[in-house]
Amino acid sequence: MKMSMSSFLRRILAIALAMFMVFTSMPLPMVAYAEPGVEDIDNGGDNGDIGGDVIVQHNVTVSVKDGLADVIVANSSVELLNGTDPSLREGNVLVNEGENVAYTIIPKENYYIKNILIDDVPIGDAELSLIEKGGEYTGFLNLNANTSIFVELGSYWNVSISETTLSGTGGTVLLKLPDSDETANSLKVDNGQNVIVSIDPLDGYQVSKATLKNGENDAIDIPDFNAEGFSYEHIVTANTTIEVEFVKVYTVTVTYNEYGTVVTNPALTPNVSGGSVVVKENDEAIAFMATPNPNYRVFRVVINEAEETFESENKTIYETSLTSDKDYEIQVTFALNQYNVTKTETENGAVEVKTEVVDYGTDVTVWVIPEAGYLVETITVTDV
């Protein structure tokens, strides 16, 4: 990770401020330096020697597994302890005994601090849990011996729901880890770990599109797609973006009796009293056709309480087109064909018909009454 000099100095000043708040220091007398690990020697200053104390220095050995992070080491006076290179991945820095030292670990992109060992002793899960995944960490040491800092890192990927999806309407899309009940719009997921994508449309909506973009690859349709909503478990191997679109839908519900059939496009899903179909908002018009069985007719059609009745004709088909912008409740009634029975006036007698309009297959009673002195010569019945 490259840093500009200005950003580096700001980081060092921040470390110094933190150390100033945590530690106190006091001026040191004139000193001489012993080799790392040598104990303090009091020369007393009476024999013409240097005088004062000989200050022991200790090595801080930094080791970052696979070099996946930079480490900055600074003392209380903001003095770099690792030479001219502000980032140290492998190597030693020399520190005066008793010196207060801060070390800052800066993971590379898509890596996080998995463990820190000071002299082979882990800093502990409680402390690690405070470090945001992918974030930096600053620790403090008071040097009284040679000290080792070992850093282990893990890799992670960003899994997120697209801004387009989050700003849209019609449903919710949430992410969670398999062993957690907490949901989020974005997660930092360990490489190779699974993430669960839950897609739930609101009432009156369906899922119209669900894609997953994995790294630099083209977006692909999410498997197990279901317009009514679904969950999908994805193995994370790259930065991943989820994009989902919802669409408003309407339901067309049709009921009709057994004396005919109703067909729609899109097709109805049959049920005991008719059928229903779900259509998307602003989709193509819904074609509707009611056809009676032989010797039956379309008698009545009610669409959202608007009624049409066909009394005087044997309607053999009913067709209409519906816009996909509302719910529909449609009732169709089929009935037997009806026919008129008419009589022709005759001389020397009378003809009477009990019912002049009859359903198909219904018996009709006709009275033929001759006048006195006359007999019925012929009766003629014709279909018109």
C-alpha positions in Angstrom: 0.0 0.0 0.0 1.5 3.3 -1.1 1.1 6.5 1.1 1.9 10.1 0.3 4.3 11.9 2.7 1.6 14.2 3.9 -0.8 11.3 4.7 2.0 9.5 6.4 2.9 12.5 8.6 -0.8 12.9 9.5 -0.9 9.2 10.6 2.3 9.6 12.7 0.9 12.7 14.4 -2.3 10.9 15.2 -0.3 8.0 16.7 1.8 10.5 18.7 -1.3 12.2 20.1 -2.7 8.9 21.2 0.5 7.9 22.9 0.7 11.3 24.6 -2.7 10.7 26.1 -1.8 7.2 27.2 1.8 7.5 28.2 4.0 10.0 30.0 7.7 10.5 29.4 10.4 12.5 31.1 13.7 13.9 29.9 16.6 11.5 29.9 20.1 12.3 31.1 23.1 12.0 28.8 23.2 8.3 27.9 25.3 5.7 26.2 23.8 2.8 24.4 24.6 -0.8 25.0 24.0 -3.6 22.6 20.4 -5.0 22.6 19.8 -7.1 25.6 22.6 -5.7 27.8 21.5 -4.7 31.3 21.7 -1.1 32.6 25.1 0.0 33.9 25.5 2.9 36.4 28.9 4.5 35.6 28.4 7.1 38.3 30.2 9.8 36.4 33.2 9.9 38.9 35.9 8.2 36.9 36.0 10.4 33.9 33.7 8.0 31.9 30.7 9.2 30.0 28.6 9.5 33.2 24.9 8.9 33.6 23.2 5.6 32.7 23.9 3.3 29.8 20.6 2.7 28.1 19.8 -0.7 26.9 18.1 -1.0 23.5 15.8 -3.9 22.4 14.7 -5.2 19.1 11.1 -5.0 18.0 10.8 -7.8 15.3 7.9 -7.4 13.0 6.6 -10.3 10.9 3.6 -10.1 8.6 2.4 -13.3 7.2 2.6 -13.2 3.4 3.4 -9.5 3.6 -0.3 -8.6 3.4 -0.1 -5.5 5.6 2.1 -2.5 6.4 3.2 -1.9 10.0 4.3 1.6 11.3 6.3 1.7 14.5 6.8 5.1 16.3 7.9 6.2 19.7 6.5 8.9 22.0 8.4 11.6 20.2 7.1 10.6 16.8 10.4 9.3 15.7 10.3 6.6 13.1 12.0 3.4 14.4 12.3 1.6 11.1 14.5 3.8 9.0 13.4 5.7 6.0 10.7 3.3 4.9 7.5 4.1 6.9 6.0 0.7 6.2 7.6 -2.4 7.7 6.5 -5.9 6.7 9.5 -7.9 7.8 12.4 -6.8 9.9 13.7 -5.3 13.2 13.6 -1.9 14.7 15.7 -0.8 17.6 14.0 0.7 20.7 15.3 2.1 24.0 14.4 0.1 27.0 11.4 1.5 28.8 10.4 3.4 25.6 6.6 3.7 24.9 6.0 2.4 21.4 3.0 2.5 19.1 2.6 0.1 16.2 -0.1 0.5 13.6 -1.1 -2.3 11.3 -2.6 -1.3 7.9 -4.0 -4.3 5.9 -3.9 -4.3 2.1 -7.1 -4.0 0.2 -9.5 -6.9 0.7 -7.5 -8.2 3.7 -8.3 -8.0 7.4 -6.4 -8.5 10.7 -7.1 -12.1 11.7 -4.6 -12.4 14.6 -1.8 -10.4 16.4 0.7 -12.2 18.5 3.1 -10.3 20.9 5.9 -12.6 21.8 3.8 -15.5 20.5 0.9 -14.6 22.8 -2.4 -13.6 21.0 -3.9 -10.3 22.0 -7.2 -12.1 22.5 -10.5 -12.4 20.8 -12.0 -9.5 22.8 -9.5 -7.1 21.4 -9.7 -8.5 17.9 -13.5 -8.1 17.9 -13.0 -4.4 18.2 -11.2 -4.2 14.8 -13.4 -3.5 11.9 -12.9 -6.0 9.1 -10.4 -4.4 6.7 -9.7 -1.7 9.2 -6.4 -0.6 10.8 -5.3 -1.3 14.3 -2.9 0.6 16.7 -1.4 -1.1 19.7 1.0 0.1 22.4 4.0 -1.5 24.0 6.4 -0.5 26.8 9.7 -2.1 25.8 11.6 -4.0 28.6 12.9 -6.8 26.4 13.3 -7.9 22.8 9.7 -8.1 21.5 8.2 -9.8 18.4 5.0 -8.7 16.6 3.5 -11.3 14.4 0.5 -10.4 12.2 -1.8 -12.9 10.4 -4.3 -11.7 7.9 -7.4 -13.2 6.2 -8.9 -12.2 2.9 -12.5 -11.0 2.5 -14.8 -9.7 -0.2 -17.4 -7.0 -0.3 -20.9 -8.3 -0.9 -23.5 -5.6 -1.5 -26.9 -4.8 -2.8 -26.8 -2.3 -5.7 -27.8 1.3 -5.1 -30.5 0.9 -7.9 -32.1 -1.9 -5.9 -31.9 -0.1 -2.6 -33.6 3.0 -4.1 -36.3 1.0 -5.8 -39.7 -0.1 -4.5 -41.7 -3.3 -4.4 -39.8 -5.5 -2.1 -36.8 -6.1 0.2 -33.4 -7.7 -0.5 -31.2 -8.6 2.5 -27.9 -10.3 3.1 -26.9 -12.5 6.0 -24.3 -15.1 7.0 -25.5 -18.7 7.5 -24.7 -18.7 11.2 -26.2 -15.3 12.0 -29.7 -13.9 12.2 -28.5 -10.3 11.6 -29.3 -8.9 8.1 -27.6 -6.1 6.2 -27.4 -4.3 2.9 -23.7 -5.0 2.6 -21.3 -7.5 4.2 -17.6 -8.2 4.3 -17.4 -11.9 3.8 -14.4 -14.2 4.2 -13.1 -15.7 1.0 -14.9 -19.0 0.3 -17.6 -18.3 2.9 -21.3 -18.5 2.0 -23.7 -15.6 2.1 -27.5 -15.9 1.9 -29.4 -13.5 -0.3 -33.1 -13.2 0.6 -35.5 -11.6 -1.9 -39.1 -10.8 -0.7 -41.6 -8.8 -2.8 -44.3 -6.8 -1.1 -48.0 -7.7 -1.6 -49.0 -6.9 -5.1 -45.5 -7.2 -6.5 -43.3 -9.9 -8.0 -39.6 -10.3 -8.6 -38.9 -9.5 -12.3 -35.1 -9.7 -12.3 -32.4 -10.9 -10.0 -28.7 -10.9 -11.1 -25.4 -11.4 -9.4 -22.1 -9.8 -10.6 -19.1 -11.6 -9.3 -15.9 -9.6 -9.6 -15.2 -8.5 -13.1 -17.4 -11.2 -14.7 -20.7 -10.3 -16.4 -23.8 -10.3 -14.3 -25.6 -13.6 -14.3 -29.2 -14.6 -13.4 -29.4 -15.8 -9.8 -30.3 -19.6 -9.7 -33.5 -20.9 -8.1 -35.4 -17.8 -9.4 -39.0 -17.5 -8.2 -41.1 -14.5 -9.0 -42.9 -14.9 -5.6 -39.6 -14.5 -3.7 -36.8 -16.8 -2.8 -33.4 -17.2 -1.0 -30.1 -18.1 -2.5 -26.9 -19.2 -0.8 -23.8 -18.0 -2.7 -20.1 -18.9 -2.2 -18.1 -15.7 -2.2 -14.9 -15.7 -4.2 -14.8 -12.0 -5.3 -16.4 -8.7 -4.7 -20.1 -9.3 -5.4 -23.0 -7.0 -6.3 -26.7 -8.1 -6.1 -29.3 -6.4 -8.3 -33.0 -7.0 -8.1 -36.0 -5.5 -9.7 -39.6 -5.8 -8.6 -42.7 -5.2 -10.7 -46.3 -4.3 -9.8 -48.7 -7.1 -10.6 -52.5 -7.5 -10.9 -54.7 -10.5 -10.6 -57.5 -11.5 -13.0 -60.0 -13.8 -11.3 -62.6 -15.5 -13.5 -65.6 -17.5 -12.3 -68.0 -19.3 -14.7 -70.4 -22.2 -14.7 -70.0 -25.6 -16.3 -71.9 -24.7 -19.5 -69.0 -23.1 -21.3 -65.3 -22.2 -21.1 -63.2 -19.1 -20.7 -59.8 -18.6 -22.2 -57.4 -15.7 -21.5 -53.9 -14.8 -22.7 -51.9 -15.0 -20.5 -53.6 -18.3 -19.6 -55.7 -18.8 -16.5 -54.6 -21.2 -13.8 -57.7 -23.4 -13.4 -59.5 -23.8 -10.1 -62.9 -25.3 -9.1 -64.9 -22.3 -10.1 -62.9 -20.9 -13.0 -59.3 -19.7 -12.8 -57.0 -16.8 -12.2 -53.9 -15.3 -13.8 -51.3 -12.7 -12.5 -50.2 -10.0 -15.0 -47.5 -7.4 -14.8 -48.2 -3.7 -14.7 -48.2 -2.1 -18.2 -47.7 -5.5 -19.8 -49.5 -6.3 -23.0 -53.3 -6.3 -23.1 -55.1 -9.3 -21.6 -57.2 -11.2 -24.2 -60.5 -12.6 -22.9 -62.9 -15.0 -24.6 -65.9 -16.8 -23.3 -67.3 -19.7 -25.4 -70.6 -21.6 -24.5 -71.0 -25.3 -25.0 -73.2 -26.5 -27.9 -76.9 -25.4 -27.5 -75.8 -22.9 -24.8 -75.2 -19.1 -25.0 -73.4 -16.4 -23.1 -76.1 -14.9 -21.0 -74.3 -12.5 -18.6 -70.8 -11.1 -18.2 -69.8 -8.9 -15.1 -66.4 -7.2 -15.1 -65.6 -5.4 -11.9 -69.4 -4.9 -11.2 -70.0 -3.6 -14.8 -72.7 -5.9 -16.1 -73.7 -6.9 -19.6 -76.7 -9.1 -20.2 -77.7 -10.7 -23.5 -81.5 -11.5 -23.3 -82.6 -11.5 -26.9 -79.8 -13.3 -28.7 -78.1 -16.7 -28.5 -74.6 -15.2 -28.1 -72.2 -17.9 -29.2 -69.0 -16.0 -28.1 -67.9 -13.1 -26.0 -64.5 -11.4 -26.5 -62.9 -8.4 -25.0 -59.4 -6.9 -24.2 -58.4 -5.8 -20.7 -55.6 -3.3 -19.8 -53.0 -4.6 -17.2 -53.4 -1.7 -14.8 -55.8 -3.0 -12.2 -57.2 -6.2 -10.6 -60.2 -7.8 -12.3 -63.1 -9.9 -10.9 -65.0 -11.4 -13.8 -68.2 -13.5 -13.7 -69.5 -15.3 -16.7 -72.9 -17.0 -16.8 -73.7 -19.5 -19.6 -77.4 -20.5 -20.2 -79.4 -22.7 -22.6 -80.2 -21.2 -25.9 -83.7 -19.7 -26.1 -86.2 -19.9 -28.9 -89.5 -18.1 -29.8 -92.6 -20.2 -30.4 -95.0 -18.3 -32.7 -98.4 -19.3 -33.9 -100.2 -18.5 -37.2 -103.8 -17.5 -37.0 -106.1 -19.8 -38.8 -109.8 -19.8 -39.8 -112.5 -21.9 -38.2 -110.6 -22.4 -35.0 -107.9 -21.2 -32.6 -104.3 -22.0 -31.6 -103.0 -21.2 -28.2 -99.3 -21.6 -27.0 -98.7 -21.7 -23.3 -95.1 -20.3 -23.5 -93.9 -18.2 -26.3 -90.1 -18.2 -25.3 -88.6 -21.5 -24.3 -85.1 -22.9 -23.5 -83.5 -25.5 -25.7 -84.9 -29.0 -25.1 -88.0 -27.7 -23.2 -91.4 -29.1 -24.0 -94.0 -26.7 -25.4 -97.8 -27.1 -24.9 -99.9 -26.1 -27.9 -103.7 -26.1 -27.8 -105.5 -26.4 -31.2 -109.3 -25.7 -30.7 -111.6 -26.1 -33.8 -114.8 -24.2 -34.0 -118.1 -26.1 -33.8 -118.6 -28.3 -36.8 -114.9 -28.4 -37.7 -112.1 -30.9 -37.2 -108.3 -30.4 -37.1 -107.2 -31.2 -40.5 -103.3 -30.6 -40.2 -100.8 -29.2 -37.8 -97.5 -27.9 -39.2 -94.4 -27.2 -37.1 -91.4 -25.5 -38.7 -88.0 -24.4 -37.5 -87.2 -20.8 -38.3 
